[in-house]
Amino acid sequence: MGRKKPEGAIERIFLTFAEAQEFLAISHQTIYKLMNEGLPSHKIGKKRVFLKEDLIQWIKEH
């Protein structure tokens, strides 16, 4: 059963560092290694985020 979004909820197009780890099912060290190998990420203030679209594309290409 999928969670129903509240009326007017905004869907985020990015994942936090921890969410990206969970999405990819990898460790903290592995996500840093992949970032060094070119996994795209972005900074918003002091937070690092990952676009869902970029993660899906990365998976398809590697």
Secondary structure, 3 states (H helix, E strand, C coil): CCCCCCCCCCCCCEEEHHHHHHHHCCCHHHHHHHHHCCCCCEEECCEEEEEHHHHHHHHHHC
